[in-house]
Every structure is written in C-alpha cells, then in structure tokens.
Amino acid sequence: MWAVDAPDFEEFFREMHPRLVRYAKRRLEAESALDVVSQTMQTIWSKNLDSPGDDIANRKLQSLAYRIVEGHIRNMLRANDRFRRLTATVADAQRTDPQHVDDIADLVVRPDGSSWLSHLTLTDREVLALLADGYAVAEIAVILDCSPAAISMRLQRARKNLKLILGRRSSDD
C-alpha cells in the first residue's frame, strides 16, 4: 500500500500511466500494454513506498516504475513465446509439405534468430531502440536510470558498433 495517501498516488498515476503505456507499446500490442501497465501500477501501490518528497526521489520512483513495467513485459513476452512454440509444434506435427518462400523480411531477421541486430550488445540494442521509438535522451536516461551524459556515451558507442557490424556485413557479401 502506498505509504502516504491516495491523492499522491493518483497524481503519480496520472503522470506516469501514459508514459508507461507508451513504453510498453514499443514491445506489446495496445491491449497487452495496458494490462502490463495496470499490473505495474498495482505492484507499485502494493509496495510500501513513501511518496516522493523531492525531484530526486520522484526520478527514482519513475525509474522503479520503468523497471517494474519492463519485468512485466518480459514475463508477458516469455508467456507469449511459450504459446507460440507450442502452437508451432502442433502446426509442424500437422504439416506434411511446408512450402515457404523467402522474402525480404527473411533477409533481415532469420527464423534461427540471426540478424545484424543480434551482433549488438543488449545495451546497444535497447538504447538504439528507444531512440528509434522517438524518446529523447533525457527520457531514455529516466527509463534506464542513468544520467543523460551516460546515455549520450552509450548512443555514440552503439552507433560506432553498428557501423562496424554493417561494414563487416557488407564486406562479407
């Protein structure tokens, strides 16, 4: 239960709910994103947290909310992945003659999971994905719970690594 009073939590909810929904929609469908954010708000409410008294405490609480929603997203994705594997297994058992024709998407992401993105580190992929989704450096800093300067450095490193990978890929072809 929120350690202070309900109006403080309502204010936090009004401020963070749209942000968390936008973040969750990056990886989930809209309905699933709303479910995950509801679970996140329920988790935060159930923790015995103090209402943030200053900007630093508010930023820490916001970062906690992003970490919690990320955990709920990963749980949902794992469950969805288990379901997809199960349905694929059933479909494979029923298929007698699969006839798949490769298209351009197969060149980017292969069924075996290999792609140029897989050669980047998890940190590089996450920073680039957040940037591609339209988040500003300051917003990414709150999401990943670090300073904007650290995010700028991570972006520089990710871009450099991506150029190296793409350069190596084009020379291999």
N, C-alpha and C positions, 0 to 999 in steps of 0.2 A: 504494500500500500504506500502511496506517495506520502512522505513523512509530514508534509505541510498540509495545505488544504486543497480542495478540488479546483478552485479558480486558478491557482498557479499551474496545476496540471493541464487544465483546459487551455490556458494561454500557450503552454509548451506544445500541446496537441495541435492547436490552430497554426502555430508557426512551423512545426516540423512535419506534420502529416503530408502536405503537398510535396515537400522536398523528398521525403522518404518514398512516396508513391512514384515520383519522377525517377528516383534512383532504382527502385525495384523494377520499373517498366523497362529498364535497359536490358534485363535478362529474362523477364517473365511477361506473359500476356497480362492485359489490363486487370482482368478479374483476379488472377493469381497474385498480382502485385498488391491489389487492395487487401486480399486475405493476409498476405505476409506482413503488410504494414499494420494491420489490425492486431496480428499476433505480437508484433514488436511493441506496439503501444501497451498492450496488455502485459507484456513482460516488464516493461519499464514501470508501469503502475504497480505491479506486484512486488517489485523490489522496494526495499525500504530506503529510498533515496531522499536526500534533502533537496528542497527547492534551491536552484542556483541563486547565489546571492550577488555575484558579480559576473563580468564578461568572461573571465577565465573559467569559472565553474559552469557557466552556460555553454561555452565551447566544448568543455569536457563532456557534458551531458549530451550535446549534439553528436559528438564523436562516438559516444557509447551507443546512441540510437542507431547510427550507421553500422557499427559493428554488430549490433543485435540483428538488424534487418539483413545484413549480409549472411549471418548464420542461418536465419530462417530461409533465405533464398537458397543457400547451399543445400539445406535439408530438403526443400521442395524439389530442387533440381535432381538430387540423388533419388528421391522417390519417383520422379518422372522418368529418370534414366532406367531405374529398375523396371518400371512398367513398360517402357519402350523395348528393353531387352527381352522381356517376357513375350510381348506381342510379336517381336521379330522372330523369336524362337518358334512360336506357334506358326507364324506365317511361313518360315523356312520349312517346317515339317510338312506343310500343306502344298508347297510349291513343287512342281515336278520339273519345269524347264524355265529357270529365270532368264529373262531377256532384257538386260539393262543396257541402254545406250548411253555412253559417256557424253556429258555436255560441258559447258564452260565452268559451271559450278564445281564439277568434279576435279577440275584442274586447280582450283583454289583450296578446297577442303576435300580431302580424300576420305573415303569410308574408313580407312585404317587409322584416321586421326592425324595423318601427316599433313602439314601445311607450313607455309613460311612463318605463320604466327607461332607455331609450336616451337620454333627455334629461339624465340624471345623468352626472357625470364618472366615469371608471373608478375613481378613488379612492373616491368616494362609494358607488358600487355595491359595491365589494369590502368596505368597512367595514360597510355595512348587511347584506350577505350573510353575512359572518362572524358578526355579531351575531345575525341571524335563525337561523343554524345552531347557536346556543347557546354560542358562545365568549364567555368573559369578556373584559373589557377588557385584562387582563394577558396573556391568551393571544393576543389579537389583536396586542398590542404585540410579542410574540415572533415571531409569524408575519410581520408586516410590518416587523420590525426597526426599531422606533422606541419611544419612551417611552409609558407608559400615559397621560400627560398629553396627548401628541400625538394619541393615539387618541381620547381624550375630546373634544378640539377637532374632530377630523375627524368624529366622530359628530354633534356639535352642528351643524356646517356641513352635513353630509349630510341631517340631519333638516330643517333650515331650507330647503335647496334642494328637498327632496322636497315639503314643504308648499307652496312657491311653485309648483312644477310641477303638483301636483294641484289647487291653487287655480285656476291658469290653465286647466287642462284642464276643470274643472267650469264655469267661466265661458264657455268656448268652446262647450260642448254646449247 
